[in-house]
Amino acid sequence: MRRPGGRREFAVDIRDRQTIRCAIYTRKSTDEGMDRDFNSIDAQREAGEAFILSQRSEGLVALSESYNGGGFSGSNMNRPALQRLLTDISADAVDCVVVYKVGNSRFIVGNSG
């Protein structure tokens, strides 16, 4: 949702925060091509970091922790990186999750609250 002036409005109340800690979740269903020097997971992470950087005036900051679910099916929750991310959200270490939607070339940004 956009506020007047085109500023992004987040579903979580972050007005008291100067920094919005953003986790970047990346995944690929198979491990095909994962041995390349630069693969789909790397591209997703790089694109997520660029998006967050473009929103720095809103206080977004990329967390350095990698949540890379490469090689695990999206059909269930049995993905180690996803479980780590959920644990970090529960521990209040993450304010926002950024996911690159492959195919549409867009980002899905959601609060973790």
SERO-4910 file (N, C-alpha, C, O; in steps of 0.05 Angstrom, whole numbers):
BEGIN
 pado doro    nc1    nc2    nc3   cac1   cac2   cac3    cc1    cc2    cc3    oc1    oc2    oc3
  Met    A     17    -23      0      0      0      0     18     25      0     39     25     13
  Arg    A      9     46    -14     25     70    -16     11     93     -1    -14     95     -2
  Arg    A     26    109     13     16    133     26     17    155      6     30    153    -15
  Pro    A      4    178     11      7    201     -6     36    208     -9     51    207     10
  Gly    A     44    215    -33     72    221    -38     88    196    -47    112    198    -52
  Gly    A     74    173    -50     87    149    -60    103    133    -40    116    114    -48
  Arg    A    102    140    -15    118    126      5    105    100     12     80     98     14
  Arg    A    120     79     17    110     53     23    100     52     52    113     62     70
  Glu    A     77     40     56     66     36     83     69      7     90     60    -11     75
  Phe    A     80      1    113     84    -26    122     61    -34    141     51    -17    156
  Ala    A     54    -59    140     32    -68    156     39    -69    186     21    -68    203
  Val    A     64    -71    193     72    -71    221     77    -42    229     87    -26    213
  Asp    A     71    -35    254     76     -8    263    105     -4    269    115    -14    290
  Ile    A    119      9    251    148     12    254    155     41    258    178     49    255
  Arg    A    136     58    265    141     86    268    161     93    289    175    113    287
  Asp    A    163     76    310    182     81    331    210     71    324    229     76    339
  Arg    A    213     57    302    238     46    294    251     64    274    238     74    256
  Gln    A    277     67    276    292     82    256    303     62    235    308     70    212
  Thr    A    306     37    243    317     17    226    297     -6    224    287    -16    244
  Ile    A    292    -15    199    275    -38    195    293    -61    185    303    -60    163
  Arg    A    296    -81    202    314   -103    196    301   -123    177    281   -135    183
  Cys    A    313   -125    153    300   -141    132    316   -167    127    340   -166    121
  Ala    A    303   -189    130    314   -215    122    308   -219     92    286   -212     83
  Ile    A    326   -231     78    321   -238     50    320   -268     49    339   -282     55
  Tyr    A    296   -278     40    293   -307     37    295   -314      8    281   -303     -9
  Thr    A    313   -333      2    317   -342    -26    312   -372    -27    318   -386     -8
  Arg    A    303   -381    -50    299   -410    -53    298   -418    -82    293   -402   -100
  Lys    A    304   -443    -86    303   -457   -112    296   -486   -106    309   -498    -88
  Ser    A    276   -496   -120    266   -523   -113    287   -545   -117    287   -565   -102
  Thr    A    304   -542   -136    324   -563   -142    352   -552   -136    356   -528   -134
  Asp    A    371   -570   -135    399   -560   -131    413   -559   -158    438   -556   -159
  Glu    A    399   -562   -180    410   -559   -207    422   -531   -211    409   -511   -206
  Gly    A    447   -530   -219    461   -505   -224    471   -491   -199    484   -470   -201
  Met    A    467   -503   -176    476   -491   -151    506   -490   -148    516   -476   -131
  Asp    A    520   -507   -164    549   -508   -161    563   -486   -178    587   -484   -177
  Arg    A    548   -470   -192    559   -448   -208    569   -427   -189    560   -424   -167
  Asp    A    589   -411   -200    600   -389   -184    578   -368   -177    578   -357   -155
  Phe    A    559   -364   -195    537   -345   -190    512   -359   -200    509   -365   -224
  Asn    A    494   -365   -181    470   -380   -188    444   -364   -181    446   -341   -174
  Ser    A    421   -377   -184    396   -365   -180    393   -354   -151    382   -332   -147
  Ile    A    403   -369   -132    402   -360   -104    418   -334   -101    409   -315    -88
  Asp    A    442   -334   -113    459   -310   -111    445   -286   -124    445   -264   -114
  Ala    A    432   -291   -147    418   -269   -162    395   -259   -145    390   -234   -144
  Gln    A    380   -277   -132    358   -268   -115    367   -251    -92    356   -231    -85
  Arg    A    389   -260    -79    400   -245    -56    410   -218    -65    404   -198    -52
  Glu    A    424   -217    -88    434   -191    -98    411   -172   -105    412   -149    -98
  Ala    A    390   -183   -117    367   -166   -124    353   -156    -99    344   -134    -97
  Gly    A    350   -174    -79    338   -166    -53    354   -144    -39    342   -125    -29
  Glu    A    380   -147    -39    397   -126    -27    394   -100    -42    393    -79    -29
  Ala    A    393   -101    -68    390    -76    -84    363    -63    -78    361    -38    -76
  Phe    A    342    -79    -75    315    -68    -69    316    -55    -42    306    -32    -39
  Ile    A    327    -68    -22    328    -57      5    345    -31      5    337    -12     18
  Leu    A    367    -31     -9    383     -7    -11    367     16    -23    370     39    -15
  Ser    A    350     10    -43    334     30    -56    313     42    -36    303     64    -41
  Gln    A    308     28    -15    288     36      5    301     46     31    287     48     51
  Arg    A    326     52     30    340     59     55    329     85     67    331     88     92
  Ser    A    317    102     51    305    126     62    281    120     80    273    136     97
  Glu    A    270     96     76    248     87     93    259     72    118    243     64    135
  Gly    A    285     69    120    297     56    143    303     26    139    312     13    158
  Leu    A    299     15    115    304    -13    110    334    -19    110    350     -4     98
  Val    A    342    -40    123    370    -49    124    370    -80    121    355    -94    135
  Ala    A    386    -90    103    388   -119     99    404   -132    121    426   -122    128
  Leu    A    394   -153    132    409   -169    151    430   -185    137    426   -193    114
  Ser    A    452   -189    149    474   -204    136    469   -235    136    481   -249    120
  Glu    A    452   -244    154    445   -273    155    433   -282    129    415   -268    118
  Ser    A    442   -304    119    431   -316     94    409   -336    100    414   -354    117
  Tyr    A    387   -333     88    365   -352     90    360   -364     62    341   -357     48
  Asn    A    378   -382     55    378   -394     28    366   -422     28    379   -440     39
  Gly    A    343   -425     16    330   -451     16    334   -466    -10    315   -478    -21
  Gly    A    358   -465    -21    363   -479    -46    362   -509    -43    373   -521    -24
  Gly    A    349   -522    -63    348   -551    -63    325   -563    -47    324   -588    -44
  Phe    A    307   -547    -36    285   -557    -20    259   -549    -33    255   -526    -41
  Ser    A    240   -567    -34    214   -562    -46    199   -541    -30    201   -540     -6
  Gly    A    184   -525    -44    167   -505    -31    140   -517    -23    123   -502    -13
  Ser    A    136   -543    -27    110   -555    -21    106   -561      8     84   -568     17
  Asn    A    127   -557     25    124   -562     53    142   -543     69    158   -528     57
  Met    A    139   -544     94    155   -526    112    181   -538    121    196   -526    136
  Asn    A    188   -562    112    212   -576    119    236   -565    104    248   -579     88
  Arg    A    242   -540    109    265   -527     96    281   -513    118    271   -496    132
  Pro    A    306   -522    121    323   -512    143    325   -481    144    323   -469    165
  Ala    A    329   -468    121    331   -439    121    305   -426    129    306   -406    143
  Leu    A    283   -437    120    257   -426    128    253   -429    158    243   -411    171
  Gln    A    260   -452    169    257   -456    198    275   -437    214    266   -426    234
  Arg    A    299   -432    204    317   -412    218    304   -384    217    305   -369    236
  Leu    A    293   -377    193    280   -351    190    256   -349    210    254   -328    223
  Leu    A    240   -369    211    217   -369    230    226   -366    259    213   -352    275
  Thr    A    248   -380    265    259   -378    293    268   -349    298    263   -339    319
  Asp    A    282   -337    279    292   -310    282    269   -290    284    270   -270    298
  Ile    A    247   -295    269    224   -277    270    212   -280    298    204   -260    311
  Ser    A    209   -304    308    198   -308    335    215   -295    357    205   -287    377
  Ala    A    242   -294    352    260   -282    371    262   -251    368    278   -238    380
  Asp    A    245   -240    350    244   -212    345    270   -201    333    278   -178    339
  Ala    A    283   -217    318    309   -209    305    304   -199    276    323   -190    263
  Val    A    279   -201    267    272   -194    239    247   -177    240    227   -184    253
  Asp    A    247   -154    226    223   -138    224    208   -142    198    183   -138    197
  Cys    A    222   -150    177    210   -151    150    224   -174    135    248   -178    138
  Val    A    209   -187    118    220   -208    101    216   -200     72    194   -192     63
  Val    A    238   -201     56    237   -194     28    242   -220     12    261   -234     17
  Val    A    224   -225     -7    226   -249    -24    224   -240    -53    206   -224    -60
  Tyr    A    241   -250    -70    240   -244    -99    222   -264   -112    227   -288   -109
  Lys    A    201   -255   -125    183   -273   -139    193   -278   -167    190   -261   -184
  Val    A    204   -301   -172    215   -308   -197    192   -311   -217    171   -322   -210
  Gly    A    196   -302   -241    176   -303   -262    162   -277   -267    157   -270   -289
  Asn    A    157   -262   -245    144   -236   -248    164   -214   -243    157   -190   -247
  Ser    A    188   -220   -236    209   -200   -230    198   -178   -211    198   -155   -217
  Arg    A    189   -187   -188    179   -168   -168    186   -178   -140    194   -201   -137
  Phe    A    184   -160   -121    189   -167    -94    164   -169    -78    144   -154    -83
  Ile    A    164   -187    -60    142   -190    -40    154   -182    -14    173   -195     -4
  Val    A    144   -160     -3    155   -150     23    133   -154     43    111   -144     40
  Gly    A    140   -167     65    120   -171     86    132   -166    113    155   -171    118
  Asn    A    115   -157    131    125   -153    158    125   -180    172    110   -199    164
  Ser    A    140   -183    193    142   -208    207    125   -208    232    127   -227    248
  Gly    A    108   -189    235     92   -186    259     67   -202    258     52   -201    278
***
